[in-house]
Amino acid sequence: MKRRDALKTLGIGALAATAGCLGGFEQQSAWRDPPLVDDRPDAVYLPAVTEGMKMYGKTTAGPYGVALTYSYPHRFWTAAGSDLGKTVVEADDSIHLMASLWDAETGTVLPLDAGVSIEILRDGDLVSEEVAYPMLSQQMGMHYGSNYVLDGEGDYEARVHVGGTSLSRTGSFAGRFESAETATFEFAFDTDDLYDVELRRLGDEAGSRGAVPAMEMMGVPTGKAPAVSDLPGRHLGRQTSADALFDAFVVDDGSRFGVDGAYLYVSARTPHNEFVLPMMGVRATLERDGTTTLDGARLARTLDPDLSYHYGTGVEGVESGDTLTLSVDVPPQVARHDGYETAFMAFEPMRFEV
């Protein structure tokens, strides 16, 4: 019996009991509707099932490094403003394709606002085309992905289209990432290879607060935020809201960031794996001796080779005794894999005493 036939026949429980992982599955059960933790916390948690991935290839397109990876079709959760929606696996979904995107020079992961799409062709004919959602996974970090329909096993061409960005860019990133680029991959879809991707149950630890460690991605950056000790400027402190970590800094000479006076910025990240948290609406209020010097200013979503993705603005200065208040009025507009979908949605204001 071929491996894929055995997997379809055995079902989810047959190998799980002996191997400590899912091992085999029926197409309509284990990976199309895997277990979901009951009573999930409003925080990052360990999911019931983790899924591995395999790589189709890496390449460069203009300034971008691009990798194309794949896994089973699986559910994910999309953010639309303050609402979160569940995307389920459809009956004809064949594969979950993921594109990782980074600056080829510095390795900085690029959560771009202009979007990424993946077009799939066979013998020159279009088979499938979908917008690839910006996504967060505990194992893969920041990437773009969706479920795709293929026309059976065989050879395909995937074209990953990357739009230019209107994000603020500072340092050596100024003026870069403006043009659209396309990365092309030739790949063979084989269900034997797909069924070899690891699925693992976490058992009793599922649902507890924590995160699965990021996997080794064969040289592909995961979007881990820079260490706080490596970021420039004065560290004004760390606060937590909606289970996200917010580190505030001020650089007294903001000329490197194109502002007069000082540069106030915030590095936002996930707990545990400390991946950057992009695409939020963050506002800042700065008070000194009862006088408001910055009143609910929107911090610009910004890419920088040293600060990575962050939120920043120019200010006259930040002095000892000042009070900084941060508020989030738009949660991260990124899709989430299991374990992240209940976090980063309902934010309380954060207060920093300088």
N, C-alpha and C positions, 0 to 999 in steps of 0.2 A: 504494500500500500504506500502511495506517495505521501510525503510529509503533509502536504496541504489537505489531502483527503483524510488522513488520520486526525488532523486537527479539527476538521469539521465534524468528524464522527465522535471524537472523545467528549467534546463539550467542556465547559469551563471548569467543572469540579474535578475531572479525572486526574489531571496532573497537578492541580493546585494542592491537593492534599499531601502529595508525596514530595513535590519539588519546592514548596514554599513560595511559588509564584503562580501566575495564571497558566503558563505552559501552553495549553491548548484552549480552543474556544469554538463555539458555534457562531457563525457569521451574524446571526440576529441577536446575540446576547452579549458576550463579554466585551467586545470593543465597540459595538454599535450602541449599547446602553449599559456601560459599566456601572458598578455600584457607586453610590453617592453617599457620603457621610450624613447621618442623621444629626440634627441639632448642631449644625455647623456654627462656630463662633463668628462674631463680626470682626474677624481678624484673619491673618494668614494662618493656615492650618495644614496639617499633613493629610493629603487626599487618600481615599480608599485604594486607589489604583494608580500606579505610575507607568508611563509608557516610554520606551526608548525611542531612538530614531536612528536612521542611516543616512548617508550622504550620497548625493548624485554627483557633486562636484563643486569646485571653487573656481572663480575667475575674477577678472577686473573689467570694469566698464567705465571709462573716463576716470573720475577721481574715486570711484566706489570699488570696494571689495565686496563681492557677492558670493554667497554659498547657497546651494539648493539642497535641502534635506527633506526626508519624508518619514511618515509614520502611518499608523492606522487612521482611517477616518474617525474623528472623535468629536464629542460635544465641546463647545466653548461658549463663553459668555461675552456679549458685546455691550459696550457702554454708549448710550445716546443721551447726552446731557447728564441728568441725575438718575436716569433709569438704566437698569441692567436687564438684558434679554438673553435667553438661553437659545443657542443654535444647536439643534439636534442633528444626528446623522440621518441623512435621507437614504432610501433603499438603494438608489443607484450610485451613491458616493463610492469612489474606488480607493481614494488615497487622501491623506492630509499632507499637502505640500507646504514647505516653509522656506522663506528666503531670509537669510541673515544679511545685514547691510552695515558696512563700516567704511571709514575713511582709509583708503589704501596706504596713505603715508603714515598715519599715527596709530591706526588700529582703533580709533574712537568709534563706538557704535552710533549710528545716525537714526534717531527717531524722527523722520521727516514728516512734515505736515502735508506735503503734496501727494503722497500716496504711492503705493506700489501695486502693480497688477501682474498676474501671471497668465500668459497665453500658452496653450498647449496645442501643438499641431502633430498630425500624423500624415506622412507622405505629402506634406504641403497643405493639407486641409485642416481647418480649424476644428478642434475637438471640444475644447472647453476654454473659457476665459472668465476669470473672477477677480474682483478686487481682493488683494491679500490684506487682511486686517492687521494693523499694528497690534502685537500680542505680547503678553508676559507669561512666561512659563517658569516654574521653579527650577527646572532642569536646564532649559535653553536660554533663559533670560529674555532679552528684548529681540523680537523678530517679527516677521510678517507671515501670515498663513491663512489657509482656509481649506475646506474639503473640496475635492475636484472629482469630476466624472471622467473616466477614461473609456476607450472603446476596446476593452479586452487587453490581453497581454501583447507585448510587442514593443517596437521601437517608436520613440516619440521625441519631439523637440519642445523644450520649454523656453519661453522668452520672458524674462523678468524685466518689466518696464518700471523704471525709477523716475519719478517726476522731480523737477527741480524744487527748491524750497524757498519760502519767503521768510523763514525764521531769521531772527537776528543772529549774526555771526561775528565773532570777535577774534582778535589775535590773527594767526595765520589762516583761520577759516574765513576771514572777511573776503567777500566776493566769490567764494567757492560754492559748489553744489547748486548752481543756478540752472544748469542745462539738464534736459531729460536724457537718460541713457538707457540702453537695453543690454542685458547680459543673456547669452544664449547657452543652453545646455542640451546635449544629446543624452537621452537615458532610455534604458529598457525597463519596462514595467513587468515584473515577474512576481506572481503571488507567493511563490516559495520564499523569495527574499522578503516580501512584506510580512509573511507569517513568522519569519525568524526574528522580527523586532521584539524585544523583550517587553512583556507585560508582567507587573509584579503587584501582588496585594501587600499592603502594609500591616494588616492584622489589627491588633488591639491598639496600636499607636495611632491609627487613622483617626482624624478629628481633633487630635491634640494640637496645641499651638506650636508652630515650628514650620520648617520648610525642608524639603528634600534638597540635598546639596546639588549645586550646579554640576553638570556633567562635563567631562573633558570633550571639547568640541573640535578636535583635530585642527587646532590653530584658528578657529573661528571665535572672535570676541563675543562675550555674552552680554555686555552692557553693564558690567559691574562699575559702580560709581568710584571715583578716586578716593583713596584713603583720606580721612579728614585731616590727618597730619600733613598730607601732601598738598592741600589746597592753599592758595595764597591768601594773605590778608589776616585780619584779626578774627578769631573764632568767637562769635557772640553767644554761642551755646547751641544745645540740641533740645528740641521738643518733639513730642510724638502726638499725632492726631490721626484717627481712623487707621491706626496701626502702621502709619507711614512715619518715617524719620525725616526731620527737617533740621538741617544744620545751616545757621545763618553766619555770614561773614561780611566784613567791610574791608575794602582796599582803599586806603586813604588817598592815593593818587590814582584816579580813575582814567587817566589819559589813554592807557593801553586798551581800555574798553570803550573809548570814544565818547567819554563824558567829562564835563567839567566837575571839579570837586572830587568826591569819593564815589566808589562803586559799591552798592549794597547788593549782595546776591545770596541766593538760597539753593543749596544742594538737597534735593528730595530723593529718597531712596526707600526700597523695601527693607523690612527687617530681615535678619538672618543672612540672606544672600547679598543684600545691599545692591540690588540692581537700580539703575536710574528710574525715576518715576516721571514720565514725560506727559505733555499735553494736558496740563492742569491750568486753571485760572487761579493765580495766587496774587493777593493784594497785601500791601504793607502800610502800616501807620507808624510813624515815629513821633514820639513826644519828648519834650525837654522842659522841665520846670513848669509843667502845666500848659505849655504851648505846643501846638501840633506843627511839626516841621515837614511832615509828609503825611498826607491825608488819604488813606485808602488807595494809594497808587497801584496800578496794575504792573506787576513785574513781567518784563519781557521774556518770553521763552527764547532761550539763547543757546547756540552751540559754540564751544570753545575747546581748543585742543588740550588745555590744561585743566579747565573746570568741568569738561564734558558738558552734557545737557544740564542747564540750570535756569534759574529765574532771577533777573537782575534789573536794576535801575540806578540812575545817578542820583546822588543826594549831596547836600552841602557838606555833610560830615556826620559822624556818629561819635558821641562823647560819653565818657563815664557818667552813669546816672540816667542816661536816656532809657526809654522804654520802647521796645519794638513789638508790635502786634502783627501777626500774620493770620490771614484768613484765606480759605480756599472756597471759591464760589463755583468752580467747575472741577469735578473729580477727573482723574486721568481718563482721557478718552481713548483707552486701549482695551482690546479684548483680553480675556483672561482664561487660562486653563484652570482646571480644578485646583483648589487650594488658595487661589487669589481672588475668587469672585465675590467673596463676602467682605473683603477689606477695601480700603481706599475709596469709600463712597460718602460717608457721613462725617464731615470734618467739624471739629470744634476749634474756635480761635486759639492761637498759641501766643503766649506772652514771654518775651525775653527781657530780662533786666540786665542792662549793660553794665 
